[in-house]
Amino acid sequence: MTDPVSSSRSSPTFTAAERNLIRRELGVRFGTSPRLADGIHLRTWRGGPQAGQPKLPVAVQSMVERGLMMVRPGPGPFARAFFTEAGLATLRRLAGERRGLDPVQYAHVRQELGLEKLNTEDANARG
């Protein structure tokens, strides 16, 4: 008999707050599909003892602590959070679940993860 706690450690899952952040950050905005390769934009502390450091939302901090994301400098003064290999594997599992990531709304993420092929008609329409 397997221990459910140890099996969850071997295959991490996202918490509800993390899933909400992922859906919000990776959803299409103003007709533009964000790319996983570009990471998640993080705001920066402007003053105080943490001035210049990235502000980590609780969900991002949790994923960083569990090794699912890492924070790296981005263009200019901004930092970005990127999925690690373990994070990408967990994201693939989330996208494969029935209620994980909507196949239509998050088709661009599923394509970047290699779960779906790019439709040639869609690629031609995009230019």
A tleap script that builds the chain and sets N, CA, C and O, in Angstrom:
source leaprc.protein.ff14SB
mol = sequence {
  NMET THR ASP PRO VAL SER SER SER ARG SER
  SER PRO THR PHE THR ALA ALA GLU ARG ASN
  LEU ILE ARG ARG GLU LEU GLY VAL ARG PHE
  GLY THR SER PRO ARG LEU ALA ASP GLY ILE
  HIE LEU ARG THR TRP ARG GLY GLY PRO GLN
  ALA GLY GLN PRO LYS LEU PRO VAL ALA VAL
  GLN SER MET VAL GLU ARG GLY LEU MET MET
  VAL ARG PRO GLY PRO GLY PRO PHE ALA ARG
  ALA PHE PHE THR GLU ALA GLY LEU ALA THR
  LEU ARG ARG LEU ALA GLY GLU ARG ARG GLY
  LEU ASP PRO VAL GLN TYR ALA HIE VAL ARG
  GLN GLU LEU GLY LEU GLU LYS LEU ASN THR
  GLU ASP ALA ASN ALA ARG CGLY
}
set mol.1.N position { 0.846 -1.177 0.000 }
set mol.1.CA position { 0.000 0.000 0.000 }
set mol.1.C position { 0.893 1.242 0.000 }
set mol.1.O position { 1.843 1.308 0.780 }
set mol.2.N position { 0.613 2.216 -0.848 }
set mol.2.CA position { 1.449 3.412 -0.929 }
set mol.2.C position { 0.925 4.495 0.002 }
set mol.2.O position { -0.277 4.621 0.235 }
set mol.3.N position { 1.851 5.259 0.518 }
set mol.3.CA position { 1.514 6.358 1.415 }
set mol.3.C position { 1.119 7.565 0.572 }
set mol.3.O position { 1.932 8.010 -0.239 }
set mol.4.N position { -0.109 8.131 0.719 }
set mol.4.CA position { -0.530 9.259 -0.115 }
set mol.4.C position { 0.347 10.482 0.072 }
set mol.4.O position { 0.508 11.271 -0.859 }
set mol.5.N position { 0.916 10.656 1.252 }
set mol.5.CA position { 1.773 11.820 1.484 }
set mol.5.C position { 3.064 11.691 0.694 }
set mol.5.O position { 3.499 12.656 0.065 }
set mol.6.N position { 3.693 10.504 0.715 }
set mol.6.CA position { 4.941 10.334 -0.015 }
set mol.6.C position { 4.723 10.369 -1.517 }
set mol.6.O position { 5.583 10.857 -2.250 }
set mol.7.N position { 3.584 9.861 -1.994 }
set mol.7.CA position { 3.327 9.910 -3.426 }
set mol.7.C position { 3.081 11.337 -3.892 }
set mol.7.O position { 3.416 11.676 -5.027 }
set mol.8.N position { 2.497 12.189 -3.031 }
set mol.8.CA position { 2.293 13.578 -3.429 }
set mol.8.C position { 3.612 14.332 -3.455 }
set mol.8.O position { 3.755 15.295 -4.207 }
set mol.9.N position { 4.593 13.905 -2.634 }
set mol.9.CA position { 5.907 14.544 -2.657 }
set mol.9.C position { 6.645 14.221 -3.949 }
set mol.9.O position { 7.379 15.059 -4.472 }
set mol.10.N position { 6.453 13.003 -4.468 }
set mol.10.CA position { 7.159 12.615 -5.677 }
set mol.10.C position { 6.557 13.272 -6.913 }
set mol.10.O position { 7.260 13.462 -7.905 }
set mol.11.N position { 5.298 13.618 -6.878 }
set mol.11.CA position { 4.667 14.304 -8.005 }
set mol.11.C position { 3.909 15.516 -7.476 }
set mol.11.O position { 2.739 15.413 -7.109 }
set mol.12.N position { 4.587 16.672 -7.440 }
set mol.12.CA position { 3.935 17.854 -6.867 }
set mol.12.C position { 2.723 18.285 -7.686 }
set mol.12.O position { 2.632 18.045 -8.890 }
set mol.13.N position { 1.808 18.924 -6.989 }
set mol.13.CA position { 0.638 19.500 -7.648 }
set mol.13.C position { 0.566 20.972 -7.263 }
set mol.13.O position { 1.224 21.410 -6.320 }
set mol.14.N position { -0.228 21.718 -7.993 }
set mol.14.CA position { -0.405 23.133 -7.695 }
set mol.14.C position { -1.545 23.303 -6.693 }
set mol.14.O position { -2.531 22.566 -6.729 }
set mol.15.N position { -1.403 24.271 -5.808 }
set mol.15.CA position { -2.488 24.611 -4.890 }
set mol.15.C position { -3.542 25.398 -5.657 }
set mol.15.O position { -3.316 25.791 -6.802 }
set mol.16.N position { -4.679 25.628 -5.039 }
set mol.16.CA position { -5.745 26.397 -5.689 }
set mol.16.C position { -5.264 27.806 -6.028 }
set mol.16.O position { -5.556 28.309 -7.113 }
set mol.17.N position { -4.530 28.451 -5.117 }
set mol.17.CA position { -4.018 29.801 -5.370 }
set mol.17.C position { -3.020 29.795 -6.530 }
set mol.17.O position { -3.005 30.717 -7.345 }
set mol.18.N position { -2.194 28.757 -6.601 }
set mol.18.CA position { -1.226 28.660 -7.699 }
set mol.18.C position { -1.932 28.435 -9.031 }
set mol.18.O position { -1.555 29.028 -10.041 }
set mol.19.N position { -2.950 27.585 -9.038 }
set mol.19.CA position { -3.711 27.360 -10.280 }
set mol.19.C position { -4.379 28.650 -10.736 }
set mol.19.O position { -4.381 28.953 -11.929 }
set mol.20.N position { -4.944 29.410 -9.809 }
set mol.20.CA position { -5.575 30.686 -10.168 }
set mol.20.C position { -4.557 31.651 -10.759 }
set mol.20.O position { -4.843 32.316 -11.755 }
set mol.21.N position { -3.374 31.737 -10.159 }
set mol.21.CA position { -2.326 32.621 -10.680 }
set mol.21.C position { -1.905 32.182 -12.084 }
set mol.21.O position { -1.748 33.013 -12.978 }
set mol.22.N position { -1.727 30.893 -12.267 }
set mol.22.CA position { -1.322 30.368 -13.576 }
set mol.22.C position { -2.384 30.689 -14.626 }
set mol.22.O position { -2.054 31.160 -15.714 }
set mol.23.N position { -3.644 30.441 -14.311 }
set mol.23.CA position { -4.714 30.737 -15.275 }
set mol.23.C position { -4.790 32.224 -15.587 }
set mol.23.O position { -5.004 32.612 -16.736 }
set mol.24.N position { -4.616 33.053 -14.570 }
set mol.24.CA position { -4.686 34.509 -14.767 }
set mol.24.C position { -3.490 35.006 -15.601 }
set mol.24.O position { -3.668 35.800 -16.525 }
set mol.25.N position { -2.296 34.547 -15.281 }
set mol.25.CA position { -1.097 35.036 -15.954 }
set mol.25.C position { -0.911 34.455 -17.353 }
set mol.25.O position { -0.318 35.110 -18.211 }
set mol.26.N position { -1.397 33.256 -17.599 }
set mol.26.CA position { -1.192 32.619 -18.897 }
set mol.26.C position { -2.399 32.732 -19.822 }
set mol.26.O position { -2.379 32.210 -20.936 }
set mol.27.N position { -3.443 33.408 -19.368 }
set mol.27.CA position { -4.610 33.619 -20.211 }
set mol.27.C position { -4.351 34.693 -21.258 }
set mol.27.O position { -3.488 35.551 -21.074 }
set mol.28.N position { -5.091 34.643 -22.347 }
set mol.28.CA position { -4.947 35.621 -23.424 }
set mol.28.C position { -5.407 36.986 -22.926 }
set mol.28.O position { -6.476 37.114 -22.327 }
set mol.29.N position { -4.583 38.009 -23.181 }
set mol.29.CA position { -4.921 39.386 -22.794 }
set mol.29.C position { -4.840 40.288 -24.010 }
set mol.29.O position { -3.836 40.305 -24.722 }
set mol.30.N position { -5.889 41.023 -24.236 }
set mol.30.CA position { -5.940 41.976 -25.346 }
set mol.30.C position { -5.528 41.327 -26.655 }
set mol.30.O position { -4.855 41.950 -27.477 }
set mol.31.N position { -5.931 40.073 -26.853 }
set mol.31.CA position { -5.657 39.363 -28.085 }
set mol.31.C position { -4.249 38.803 -28.190 }
set mol.31.O position { -3.880 38.274 -29.239 }
set mol.32.N position { -3.448 38.905 -27.127 }
set mol.32.CA position { -2.078 38.409 -27.150 }
set mol.32.C position { -1.955 37.199 -26.230 }
set mol.32.O position { -2.389 37.229 -25.078 }
set mol.33.N position { -1.354 36.136 -26.762 }
set mol.33.CA position { -1.139 34.925 -25.977 }
set mol.33.C position { 0.233 34.992 -25.319 }
set mol.33.O position { 1.242 35.055 -26.022 }
set mol.34.N position { 0.299 34.980 -23.975 }
set mol.34.CA position { 1.602 34.991 -23.320 }
set mol.34.C position { 2.332 33.671 -23.551 }
set mol.34.O position { 1.706 32.629 -23.750 }
set mol.35.N position { 3.649 33.726 -23.521 }
set mol.35.CA position { 4.459 32.533 -23.728 }
set mol.35.C position { 5.090 32.095 -22.410 }
set mol.35.O position { 5.507 32.928 -21.605 }
set mol.36.N position { 5.154 30.797 -22.200 }
set mol.36.CA position { 5.828 30.262 -21.018 }
set mol.36.C position { 7.292 30.673 -21.001 }
set mol.36.O position { 7.853 30.951 -19.941 }
set mol.37.N position { 7.904 30.711 -22.166 }
set mol.37.CA position { 9.320 31.037 -22.267 }
set mol.37.C position { 9.622 32.459 -21.802 }
set mol.37.O position { 10.760 32.762 -21.443 }
set mol.38.N position { 8.616 33.335 -21.805 }
set mol.38.CA position { 8.819 34.720 -21.363 }
set mol.38.C position { 8.677 34.867 -19.849 }
set mol.38.O position { 9.016 35.916 -19.302 }
set mol.39.N position { 8.188 33.847 -19.171 }
set mol.39.CA position { 8.023 33.893 -17.724 }
set mol.39.C position { 6.851 34.761 -17.299 }
set mol.39.O position { 6.121 35.310 -18.124 }
set mol.40.N position { 6.697 34.868 -15.984 }
set mol.40.CA position { 5.632 35.675 -15.391 }
set mol.40.C position { 6.250 36.952 -14.861 }
set mol.40.O position { 7.174 36.910 -14.048 }
set mol.41.N position { 5.751 38.078 -15.314 }
set mol.41.CA position { 6.267 39.389 -14.906 }
set mol.41.C position { 6.016 39.625 -13.418 }
set mol.41.O position { 4.918 39.390 -12.913 }
set mol.42.N position { 7.046 40.090 -12.737 }
set mol.42.CA position { 6.924 40.411 -11.310 }
set mol.42.C position { 7.148 41.900 -11.110 }
set mol.42.O position { 8.017 42.498 -11.744 }
set mol.43.N position { 6.366 42.487 -10.234 }
set mol.43.CA position { 6.573 43.895 -9.912 }
set mol.43.C position { 7.792 44.018 -9.008 }
set mol.43.O position { 8.298 43.019 -8.498 }
set mol.44.N position { 8.263 45.255 -8.812 }
set mol.44.CA position { 9.474 45.504 -8.031 }
set mol.44.C position { 9.165 46.453 -6.883 }
set mol.44.O position { 8.398 47.404 -7.041 }
set mol.45.N position { 9.769 46.188 -5.722 }
set mol.45.CA position { 9.644 47.103 -4.590 }
set mol.45.C position { 10.322 48.414 -4.954 }
set mol.45.O position { 11.457 48.414 -5.430 }
set mol.46.N position { 9.640 49.523 -4.737 }
set mol.46.CA position { 10.189 50.845 -5.081 }
set mol.46.C position { 10.881 51.520 -3.908 }
set mol.46.O position { 11.735 52.383 -4.114 }
set mol.47.N position { 10.534 51.148 -2.689 }
set mol.47.CA position { 11.127 51.791 -1.521 }
set mol.47.C position { 11.268 50.825 -0.373 }
set mol.47.O position { 10.844 49.672 -0.455 }
set mol.48.N position { 11.869 51.305 0.698 }
set mol.48.CA position { 12.033 50.491 1.891 }
set mol.48.C position { 13.236 49.582 1.801 }
set mol.48.O position { 14.046 49.705 0.883 }
set mol.49.N position { 13.357 48.672 2.746 }
set mol.49.CA position { 14.534 47.801 2.793 }
set mol.49.C position { 14.616 46.820 1.625 }
set mol.49.O position { 15.691 46.287 1.352 }
set mol.50.N position { 13.513 46.573 0.938 }
set mol.50.CA position { 13.512 45.644 -0.198 }
set mol.50.C position { 13.528 46.360 -1.541 }
set mol.50.O position { 13.234 45.746 -2.567 }
set mol.51.N position { 13.859 47.625 -1.556 }
set mol.51.CA position { 13.854 48.416 -2.796 }
set mol.51.C position { 14.680 47.731 -3.874 }
set mol.51.O position { 15.811 47.305 -3.642 }
set mol.52.N position { 14.080 47.635 -5.065 }
set mol.52.CA position { 14.753 47.026 -6.200 }
set mol.52.C position { 14.579 45.521 -6.295 }
set mol.52.O position { 14.919 44.930 -7.320 }
set mol.53.N position { 14.064 44.891 -5.263 }
set mol.53.CA position { 13.858 43.446 -5.279 }
set mol.53.C position { 12.464 43.131 -5.817 }
set mol.53.O position { 11.549 43.944 -5.687 }
set mol.54.N position { 12.302 41.948 -6.425 }
set mol.54.CA position { 10.975 41.600 -6.951 }
set mol.54.C position { 9.973 41.333 -5.834 }
set mol.54.O position { 10.310 40.771 -4.792 }
set mol.55.N position { 8.723 41.753 -6.081 }
set mol.55.CA position { 7.613 41.428 -5.183 }
set mol.55.C position { 7.092 40.060 -5.601 }
set mol.55.O position { 6.649 39.879 -6.735 }
set mol.56.N position { 7.145 39.120 -4.706 }
set mol.56.CA position { 6.685 37.777 -5.032 }
set mol.56.C position { 5.290 37.547 -4.463 }
set mol.56.O position { 5.105 37.554 -3.246 }
set mol.57.N position { 4.297 37.341 -5.348 }
set mol.57.CA position { 2.982 36.956 -4.839 }
set mol.57.C position { 3.113 35.658 -4.039 }
set mol.57.O position { 4.032 34.874 -4.276 }
set mol.58.N position { 2.210 35.434 -3.108 }
set mol.58.CA position { 2.269 34.254 -2.242 }
set mol.58.C position { 2.336 32.972 -3.080 }
set mol.58.O position { 3.096 32.062 -2.748 }
set mol.59.N position { 1.564 32.891 -4.143 }
set mol.59.CA position { 1.550 31.686 -4.980 }
set mol.59.C position { 2.904 31.472 -5.658 }
set mol.59.O position { 3.369 30.336 -5.747 }
set mol.60.N position { 3.538 32.530 -6.134 }
set mol.60.CA position { 4.857 32.406 -6.764 }
set mol.60.C position { 5.882 31.992 -5.710 }
set mol.60.O position { 6.708 31.114 -5.960 }
set mol.61.N position { 5.835 32.618 -4.536 }
set mol.61.CA position { 6.765 32.282 -3.452 }
set mol.61.C position { 6.657 30.800 -3.100 }
set mol.61.O position { 7.669 30.132 -2.892 }
set mol.62.N position { 5.438 30.295 -3.033 }
set mol.62.CA position { 5.214 28.886 -2.728 }
set mol.62.C position { 5.829 27.984 -3.795 }
set mol.62.O position { 6.459 26.978 -3.468 }
set mol.63.N position { 5.651 28.337 -5.063 }
set mol.63.CA position { 6.212 27.517 -6.142 }
set mol.63.C position { 7.736 27.595 -6.158 }
set mol.63.O position { 8.398 26.604 -6.468 }
set mol.64.N position { 8.303 28.753 -5.830 }
set mol.64.CA position { 9.762 28.899 -5.764 }
set mol.64.C position { 10.303 28.012 -4.647 }
set mol.64.O position { 11.289 27.302 -4.844 }
set mol.65.N position { 9.672 28.047 -3.487 }
set mol.65.CA position { 10.122 27.245 -2.344 }
set mol.65.C position { 10.068 25.754 -2.635 }
set mol.65.O position { 10.887 24.992 -2.122 }
set mol.66.N position { 9.105 25.328 -3.458 }
set mol.66.CA position { 8.964 23.909 -3.787 }
set mol.66.C position { 9.738 23.518 -5.044 }
set mol.66.O position { 9.666 22.369 -5.480 }
set mol.67.N position { 10.471 24.456 -5.625 }
set mol.67.CA position { 11.298 24.145 -6.791 }
set mol.67.C position { 10.543 24.064 -8.099 }
set mol.67.O position { 11.056 23.503 -9.067 }
set mol.68.N position { 9.330 24.614 -8.158 }
set mol.68.CA position { 8.547 24.584 -9.391 }
set mol.68.C position { 8.792 25.824 -10.248 }
set mol.68.O position { 8.518 25.813 -11.448 }
set mol.69.N position { 9.301 26.883 -9.643 }
set mol.69.CA position { 9.622 28.122 -10.356 }
set mol.69.C position { 10.946 28.662 -9.840 }
set mol.69.O position { 11.399 28.305 -8.753 }
set mol.70.N position { 11.556 29.526 -10.637 }
set mol.70.CA position { 12.737 30.267 -10.207 }
set mol.70.C position { 12.595 31.697 -10.690 }
set mol.70.O position { 11.966 31.956 -11.716 }
set mol.71.N position { 13.178 32.619 -9.951 }
set mol.71.CA position { 13.098 34.039 -10.286 }
set mol.71.C position { 14.433 34.453 -10.887 }
set mol.71.O position { 15.494 34.203 -10.316 }
set mol.72.N position { 14.359 35.095 -12.054 }
set mol.72.CA position { 15.557 35.597 -12.735 }
set mol.72.C position { 15.294 37.015 -13.208 }
set mol.72.O position { 14.141 37.412 -13.381 }
set mol.73.N position { 16.356 37.782 -13.418 }
set mol.73.CA position { 16.177 39.141 -13.948 }
set mol.73.C position { 15.557 39.086 -15.334 }
set mol.73.O position { 15.814 38.171 -16.116 }
set mol.74.N position { 14.746 40.074 -15.615 }
set mol.74.CA position { 14.130 40.190 -16.927 }
set mol.74.C position { 14.654 41.430 -17.613 }
set mol.74.O position { 15.674 41.977 -17.195 }
set mol.75.N position { 13.991 41.885 -18.643 }
set mol.75.CA position { 14.437 43.092 -19.330 }
set mol.75.C position { 14.282 44.317 -18.425 }
set mol.75.O position { 13.270 44.466 -17.740 }
set mol.76.N position { 15.269 45.171 -18.428 }
set mol.76.CA position { 15.215 46.400 -17.624 }
set mol.76.C position { 15.251 46.089 -16.140 }
set mol.76.O position { 15.930 45.153 -15.716 }
set mol.77.N position { 14.533 46.859 -15.355 }
set mol.77.CA position { 14.580 46.671 -13.901 }
set mol.77.C position { 13.642 45.575 -13.381 }
set mol.77.O position { 13.498 45.404 -12.171 }
set mol.78.N position { 13.023 44.854 -14.269 }
set mol.78.CA position { 12.006 43.889 -13.869 }
set mol.78.C position { 12.573 42.486 -13.746 }
set mol.78.O position { 13.545 42.131 -14.412 }
set mol.79.N position { 11.953 41.699 -12.888 }
set mol.79.CA position { 12.283 40.286 -12.735 }
set mol.79.C position { 11.113 39.471 -13.259 }
set mol.79.O position { 9.993 39.967 -13.383 }
set mol.80.N position { 11.392 38.227 -13.561 }
set mol.80.CA position { 10.353 37.318 -14.044 }
set mol.80.C position { 10.505 35.975 -13.348 }
set mol.80.O position { 11.606 35.579 -12.964 }
set mol.81.N position { 9.388 35.285 -13.192 }
set mol.81.CA position { 9.382 33.944 -12.615 }
set mol.81.C position { 9.214 32.949 -13.755 }
set mol.81.O position { 8.297 33.066 -14.568 }
set mol.82.N position { 10.105 31.974 -13.805 }
set mol.82.CA position { 10.096 30.965 -14.858 }
set mol.82.C position { 9.860 29.592 -14.242 }
set mol.82.O position { 10.321 29.310 -13.136 }
set mol.83.N position { 9.138 28.741 -14.967 }
set mol.83.CA position { 8.925 27.372 -14.514 }
set mol.83.C position { 10.215 26.581 -14.663 }
set mol.83.O position { 10.910 26.705 -15.671 }
set mol.84.N position { 10.534 25.773 -13.667 }
set mol.84.CA position { 11.660 24.848 -13.740 }
set mol.84.C position { 11.190 23.602 -14.486 }
set mol.84.O position { 10.023 23.512 -14.868 }
set mol.85.N position { 12.086 22.647 -14.695 }
set mol.85.CA position { 11.685 21.393 -15.349 }
set mol.85.C position { 10.589 20.697 -14.545 }
set mol.85.O position { 9.628 20.179 -15.115 }
set mol.86.N position { 10.737 20.687 -13.209 }
set mol.86.CA position { 9.704 20.076 -12.359 }
set mol.86.C position { 8.389 20.848 -12.487 }
set mol.86.O position { 7.316 20.246 -12.503 }
set mol.87.N position { 8.470 22.173 -12.577 }
set mol.87.CA position { 7.281 22.996 -12.738 }
set mol.87.C position { 6.602 22.753 -14.072 }
set mol.87.O position { 5.375 22.702 -14.147 }
set mol.88.N position { 7.397 22.602 -15.130 }
set mol.88.CA position { 6.821 22.315 -16.453 }
set mol.88.C position { 6.141 20.949 -16.467 }
set mol.88.O position { 5.083 20.787 -17.073 }
set mol.89.N position { 6.750 19.963 -15.797 }
set mol.89.CA position { 6.136 18.636 -15.721 }
set mol.89.C position { 4.806 18.708 -14.969 }
set mol.89.O position { 3.830 18.071 -15.366 }
set mol.90.N position { 4.769 19.481 -13.890 }
set mol.90.CA position { 3.534 19.645 -13.121 }
set mol.90.C position { 2.493 20.402 -13.940 }
set mol.90.O position { 1.303 20.092 -13.877 }
set mol.91.N position { 2.942 21.396 -14.711 }
set mol.91.CA position { 2.035 22.152 -15.577 }
set mol.91.C position { 1.471 21.260 -16.678 }
set mol.91.O position { 0.305 21.397 -17.047 }
set mol.92.N position { 2.288 20.344 -17.208 }
set mol.92.CA position { 1.790 19.394 -18.205 }
set mol.92.C position { 0.692 18.522 -17.613 }
set mol.92.O position { -0.329 18.280 -18.257 }
set mol.93.N position { 0.901 18.050 -16.382 }
set mol.93.CA position { -0.134 17.241 -15.728 }
set mol.93.C position { -1.404 18.054 -15.521 }
set mol.93.O position { -2.506 17.548 -15.734 }
set mol.94.N position { -1.256 19.323 -15.103 }
set mol.94.CA position { -2.425 20.186 -14.920 }
set mol.94.C position { -3.167 20.365 -16.243 }
set mol.94.O position { -4.396 20.298 -16.277 }
set mol.95.N position { -2.437 20.589 -17.320 }
set mol.95.CA position { -3.062 20.802 -18.630 }
set mol.95.C position { -3.738 19.529 -19.131 }
set mol.95.O position { -4.694 19.595 -19.904 }
set mol.96.N position { -3.247 18.378 -18.696 }
set mol.96.CA position { -3.833 17.110 -19.116 }
set mol.96.C position { -5.082 16.729 -18.347 }
set mol.96.O position { -5.829 15.849 -18.774 }
set mol.97.N position { -5.322 17.389 -17.207 }
set mol.97.CA position { -6.509 17.092 -16.418 }
set mol.97.C position { -7.747 17.702 -17.063 }
set mol.97.O position { -7.676 18.727 -17.741 }
set mol.98.N position { -8.868 17.056 -16.838 }
set mol.98.CA position { -10.121 17.515 -17.453 }
set mol.98.C position { -10.464 18.944 -17.048 }
set mol.98.O position { -10.933 19.728 -17.874 }
set mol.99.N position { -10.233 19.285 -15.786 }
set mol.99.CA position { -10.578 20.625 -15.309 }
set mol.99.C position { -9.343 21.501 -15.104 }
set mol.99.O position { -9.438 22.569 -14.500 }
set mol.100.N position { -8.197 21.064 -15.595 }
set mol.100.CA position { -6.959 21.793 -15.380 }
set mol.100.C position { -6.894 23.106 -16.144 }
set mol.100.O position { -7.140 24.172 -15.580 }
set mol.101.N position { -6.567 23.028 -17.416 }
set mol.101.CA position { -6.503 24.205 -18.287 }
set mol.101.C position { -7.424 23.959 -19.470 }
set mol.101.O position { -7.267 22.970 -20.187 }
set mol.102.N position { -8.369 24.838 -19.674 }
set mol.102.CA position { -9.320 24.710 -20.771 }
set mol.102.C position { -8.570 24.561 -22.092 }
set mol.102.O position { -7.745 25.413 -22.421 }
set mol.103.N position { -8.837 23.494 -22.862 }
set mol.103.CA position { -8.106 23.248 -24.107 }
set mol.103.C position { -8.255 24.351 -25.153 }
set mol.103.O position { -7.360 24.533 -25.979 }
set mol.104.N position { -9.351 25.082 -25.136 }
set mol.104.CA position { -9.556 26.154 -26.108 }
set mol.104.C position { -8.889 27.441 -25.621 }
set mol.104.O position { -8.125 28.067 -26.355 }
set mol.105.N position { -9.182 27.827 -24.392 }
set mol.105.CA position { -8.668 29.076 -23.849 }
set mol.105.C position { -7.152 29.050 -23.670 }
set mol.105.O position { -6.499 30.083 -23.820 }
set mol.106.N position { -6.591 27.900 -23.356 }
set mol.106.CA position { -5.145 27.789 -23.105 }
set mol.106.C position { -4.457 26.931 -24.162 }
set mol.106.O position { -3.464 26.265 -23.865 }
set mol.107.N position { -4.969 26.938 -25.385 }
set mol.107.CA position { -4.379 26.150 -26.466 }
set mol.107.C position { -2.926 26.550 -26.707 }
set mol.107.O position { -2.093 25.694 -27.007 }
set mol.108.N position { -2.613 27.835 -26.580 }
set mol.108.CA position { -1.242 28.296 -26.792 }
set mol.108.C position { -0.290 27.705 -25.757 }
set mol.108.O position { 0.855 27.394 -26.085 }
set mol.109.N position { -0.742 27.545 -24.517 }
set mol.109.CA position { 0.092 26.939 -23.467 }
set mol.109.C position { 0.256 25.452 -23.756 }
set mol.109.O position { 1.358 24.913 -23.646 }
set mol.110.N position { -0.826 24.794 -24.123 }
set mol.110.CA position { -0.763 23.365 -24.427 }
set mol.110.C position { 0.165 23.093 -25.603 }
set mol.110.O position { 0.863 22.079 -25.616 }
set mol.111.N position { 0.183 23.987 -26.592 }
set mol.111.CA position { 1.099 23.832 -27.725 }
set mol.111.C position { 2.547 24.016 -27.286 }
set mol.111.O position { 3.426 23.263 -27.706 }
set mol.112.N position { 2.796 25.009 -26.446 }
set mol.112.CA position { 4.156 25.254 -25.973 }
set mol.112.C position { 4.664 24.097 -25.104 }
set mol.112.O position { 5.863 23.823 -25.069 }
set mol.113.N position { 3.751 23.428 -24.409 }
set mol.113.CA position { 4.119 22.273 -23.589 }
set mol.113.C position { 4.266 21.005 -24.423 }
set mol.113.O position { 4.717 19.978 -23.918 }
set mol.114.N position { 3.888 21.073 -25.694 }
set mol.114.CA position { 4.003 19.921 -26.570 }
set mol.114.C position { 2.827 18.966 -26.476 }
set mol.114.O position { 2.919 17.825 -26.931 }
set mol.115.N position { 1.725 19.413 -25.894 }
set mol.115.CA position { 0.541 18.560 -25.762 }
set mol.115.C position { -0.348 18.605 -26.993 }
set mol.115.O position { -1.132 17.685 -27.222 }
set mol.116.N position { -0.238 19.658 -27.784 }
set mol.116.CA position { -1.033 19.789 -29.009 }
set mol.116.C position { -0.138 20.317 -30.113 }
set mol.116.O position { 0.812 21.060 -29.866 }
set mol.117.N position { -0.452 19.928 -31.303 }
set mol.117.CA position { 0.278 20.452 -32.458 }
set mol.117.C position { -0.310 21.786 -32.862 }
set mol.117.O position { -1.507 22.023 -32.698 }
set mol.118.N position { 0.542 22.665 -33.395 }
set mol.118.CA position { 0.090 23.962 -33.878 }
set mol.118.C position { -0.727 23.738 -35.135 }
set mol.118.O position { -0.265 23.090 -36.074 }
set mol.119.N position { -1.925 24.264 -35.156 }
set mol.119.CA position { -2.800 24.167 -36.311 }
set mol.119.C position { -2.228 25.068 -37.404 }
set mol.119.O position { -2.049 26.264 -37.173 }
set mol.120.N position { -1.938 24.527 -38.584 }
set mol.120.CA position { -1.318 25.310 -39.656 }
set mol.120.C position { -2.213 26.442 -40.122 }
set mol.120.O position { -1.710 27.487 -40.534 }
set mol.121.N position { -3.533 26.263 -40.070 }
set mol.121.CA position { -4.437 27.344 -40.461 }
set mol.121.C position { -4.312 28.507 -39.482 }
set mol.121.O position { -4.293 29.667 -39.894 }
set mol.122.N position { -4.223 28.195 -38.163 }
set mol.122.CA position { -4.055 29.241 -37.156 }
set mol.122.C position { -2.721 29.956 -37.325 }
set mol.122.O position { -2.645 31.174 -37.164 }
set mol.123.N position { -1.671 29.209 -37.647 }
set mol.123.CA position { -0.355 29.811 -37.828 }
set mol.123.C position { -0.348 30.740 -39.039 }
set mol.123.O position { 0.253 31.813 -38.994 }
set mol.124.N position { -1.015 30.333 -40.123 }
set mol.124.CA position { -1.079 31.175 -41.304 }
set mol.124.C position { -1.895 32.442 -41.044 }
set mol.124.O position { -1.564 33.510 -41.558 }
set mol.125.N position { -2.942 32.325 -40.261 }
set mol.125.CA position { -3.786 33.461 -39.950 }
set mol.125.C position { -3.042 34.482 -39.075 }
set mol.125.O position { -3.289 35.685 -39.169 }
set mol.126.N position { -2.127 33.989 -38.224 }
set mol.126.CA position { -1.373 34.880 -37.343 }
set mol.126.C position { -0.277 35.624 -38.077 }
set mol.126.O position { 0.227 36.635 -37.588 }
set mol.127.N position { 0.090 35.134 -39.238 }
set mol.127.CA position { 1.070 35.851 -40.025 }
set mol.127.C position { 2.376 35.249 -39.965 }
set mol.127.O position { 3.315 35.749 -40.585 }
savepdb mol mol.pdb
quit
